[in-house]
Every structure is written in structure tokens, then in C-alpha cells.
Amino acid sequence: MAKGGGGKRPCDYCGGTTALLYCRADTARLCFACDREVHATNPLFAKHNRSLLCDACDSASASFFCEAERLLLCQNCDWDRHDAARGRGGGGVHTRSR
């Protein structure tokens, strides 16, 4: 993704690429290359659960993909963007998938 730290959420390991994954066991946001490097070092690390990061808040695990906005969203951000908009008449119904 964004080399040179230009991303909105830098990798906690290399600092030079945008983090896309979150490892709860390590409490670390990682790019794909660093995730591979860190979690391939021993079989126990490879068992760590990692998840894609929410594109809106950059901290929670994503659980929805909004096709209209082309965003991965956590449950809270999905609610804030879609269900709240529906109540305001903002047309918050978008095609989303888990």
C-alpha cells in the first residue's frame, strides 16, 4: 500500500507501510509483509488470530464490507454509517456483506 509512512495507519513493526491487519495477541497493527515475517517465526505465533482493520476507525476488527462505499467496517462503524443514516432519512441502506 502506501510506502514511506504515507498511510493513515502505519505498521507497528516496520512503520513504512500501511497496516491492514490487527493481531490481538501482540496488540499490533501490521502490514501483510510484517505479519508474514512476525508470525512465521515459530508455530505458536502462527496460531495468533489476526483480522482486517476497519477502514473508518483504524482500530477495531472489520466484520462488514460496504459495497457502495468500498470500505471494510467494524460493527460500530457500520451502525454509525448506515443504520443511523436510515433514521435521518439519509438512505443508509447499502449492500453489505460479512
KEKE-3310 file (N, C-alpha, C; in steps of 0.2 Angstrom, whole numbers, plus 5000, padded with zeros to 4 digits):
npx = (5004:5004:5019:5034:5028:5017:5004:4988:4987:5001:5011:5015:5026:5036:5034:5034:5024:5007:4996:4986:4981:4976:4983:4978:4984:4997:4994:4996:4996:4998:5007:5004:5017:5025:5017:5018:5031:5033:5024:5028:5039:5038:5029:5019:5017:5011:4998:4991:4977:4972:4965:4957:4958:4946:4941:4936:4938:4951:4955:4947:4942:4937:4921:4911:4908:4906:4898:4894:4902:4914:4922:4929:4921:4920:4908:4903:4906:4899:4886:4885:4887:4877:4864:4861:4860:4849:4839:4839:4834:4844:4846:4853:4854:4864:4872:4879:4891:4896)
npy = (4994:5011:5016:5022:5028:5035:5031:5031:5023:5018:5003:4994:4987:4989:5002:5009:5005:5004:4998:4984:4973:4967:4961:4953:4946:4951:4964:4973:4983:4978:4977:4967:4961:4962:4955:4942:4940:4941:4932:4920:4915:4906:4891:4894:4907:4908:4904:4914:4924:4935:4949:4959:4977:4990:5001:5014:5018:5013:5004:4994:4977:4973:4968:4969:4972:4986:4988:4999:5010:5004:5000:4992:4988:4989:4983:4994:5005:5002:5002:5016:5023:5017:5012:5023:5033:5029:5032:5046:5048:5047:5038:5025:5012:5001:4989:4976:4965:4951)
npz = (5000:5005:5004:5013:5025:5022:5024:5032:5044:5051:5050:5064:5066:5055:5051:5039:5030:5026:5039:5038:5045:5061:5076:5090:5100:5100:5101:5090:5075:5059:5043:5028:5024:5036:5045:5040:5041:5056:5061:5056:5062:5073:5077:5087:5086:5074:5076:5081:5081:5068:5061:5048:5048:5052:5040:5044:5058:5060:5071:5076:5073:5057:5051:5042:5024:5015:5000:4993:4997:4997:5008:5022:5037:5055:5067:5075:5067:5055:5060:5064:5051:5043:5049:5057:5048:5041:5050:5049:5037:5027:5018:5022:5018:5012:5001:5010:5016:5025)
capx = (5000:5007:5026:5036:5024:5011:4997:4984:4989:5007:5013:5018:5033:5041:5032:5034:5019:5000:4994:4980:4979:4977:4985:4976:4989:5003:4992:4999:4993:5003:5006:5005:5024:5027:5013:5021:5038:5032:5020:5031:5045:5038:5022:5014:5015:5007:4991:4988:4971:4973:4959:4957:4956:4941:4944:4934:4941:4958:4957:4943:4942:4932:4916:4907:4911:4900:4899:4893:4907:4920:4925:4928:4919:4918:4901:4901:4906:4894:4880:4885:4887:4871:4858:4860:4859:4842:4835:4839:4832:4850:4847:4858:4853:4868:4873:4884:4892:4900)
capy = (5000:5017:5016:5028:5030:5039:5028:5034:5019:5014:4997:4995:4984:4992:5009:5011:5003:5005:4992:4981:4968:4968:4955:4955:4944:4956:4971:4976:4984:4975:4976:4960:4958:4961:4949:4936:4939:4940:4926:4914:4914:4900:4888:4897:4914:4907:4902:4921:4926:4941:4952:4965:4983:4994:5007:5020:5019:5011:5001:4988:4972:4973:4962:4970:4976:4990:4988:5006:5014:5000:5000:4987:4992:4986:4983:5000:5010:5000:5005:5023:5025:5015:5012:5030:5037:5027:5036:5053:5049:5048:5032:5021:5005:4999:4982:4975:4958:4949)
capz = (5000:5005:5006:5016:5030:5020:5025:5038:5050:5049:5053:5071:5065:5050:5051:5032:5026:5029:5042:5036:5050:5069:5080:5096:5105:5100:5101:5085:5068:5054:5035:5026:5024:5043:5048:5037:5045:5063:5063:5053:5066:5076:5076:5092:5084:5068:5079:5083:5077:5065:5057:5044:5052:5050:5037:5046:5064:5060:5077:5078:5068:5052:5051:5036:5018:5012:4993:4990:4999:4996:5014:5027:5043:5061:5069:5077:5061:5051:5063:5063:5044:5039:5052:5060:5042:5039:5054:5047:5030:5023:5013:5024:5016:5006:5001:5014:5017:5031)
cpx = (5004:5014:5028:5032:5018:5004:4994:4985:4995:5008:5017:5025:5038:5040:5032:5029:5012:4998:4987:4977:4980:4978:4983:4981:4995:5001:4995:4995:4999:5001:5006:5012:5026:5023:5016:5027:5037:5029:5023:5037:5044:5030:5017:5012:5010:4999:4988:4982:4972:4967:4961:4955:4950:4944:4941:4937:4948:4960:4953:4943:4936:4927:4911:4911:4905:4902:4899:4899:4914:4925:4924:4927:4918:4911:4899:4901:4901:4887:4880:4884:4880:4865:4856:4857:4851:4837:4834:4837:4838:4851:4853:4858:4858:4869:4879:4885:4897:4906)
cpy = (5006:5016:5023:5032:5035:5037:5031:5030:5015:5008:4998:4992:4987:5000:5013:5010:5004:4998:4990:4976:4970:4961:4956:4952:4948:4963:4976:4977:4982:4976:4969:4957:4957:4955:4943:4935:4938:4934:4919:4912:4908:4898:4891:4903:4913:4906:4909:4922:4934:4943:4958:4971:4987:5000:5014:5022:5017:5007:4994:4983:4973:4967:4963:4974:4980:4991:4995:5010:5011:5001:4994:4990:4987:4987:4990:5005:5008:5003:5013:5026:5023:5015:5019:5034:5036:5031:5043:5054:5049:5042:5027:5014:5004:4991:4980:4967:4957:4945)
cpz = (5000:5008:5009:5022:5028:5021:5031:5044:5048:5053:5059:5071:5061:5050:5044:5028:5029:5032:5040:5041:5057:5072:5087:5101:5105:5101:5096:5078:5063:5047:5034:5026:5031:5046:5046:5041:5052:5065:5060:5057:5070:5076:5081:5089:5078:5070:5081:5078:5074:5061:5053:5049:5048:5046:5040:5053:5065:5067:5078:5072:5063:5052:5045:5030:5015:5004:4990:4991:4998:5002:5018:5034:5049:5062:5071:5071:5056:5053:5062:5056:5041:5043:5055:5054:5040:5043:5052:5040:5025:5019:5015:5022:5010:5006:5005:5015:5022:5028)
residu = (MET:ALA:LYS:GLY:GLY:GLY:GLY:LYS:ARG:PRO:CYS:ASP:TYR:CYS:GLY:GLY:THR:THR:ALA:LEU:LEU:TYR:CYS:ARG:ALA:ASP:THR:ALA:ARG:LEU:CYS:PHE:ALA:CYS:ASP:ARG:GLU:VAL:HIS:ALA:THR:ASN:PRO:LEU:PHE:ALA:LYS:HIS:ASN:ARG:SER:LEU:LEU:CYS:ASP:ALA:CYS:ASP:SER:ALA:SER:ALA:SER:PHE:PHE:CYS:GLU:ALA:GLU:ARG:LEU:LEU:LEU:CYS:GLN:ASN:CYS:ASP:TRP:ASP:ARG:HIS:ASP:ALA:ALA:ARG:GLY:ARG:GLY:GLY:GLY:GLY:VAL:HIS:THR:ARG:SER:ARG)
# end
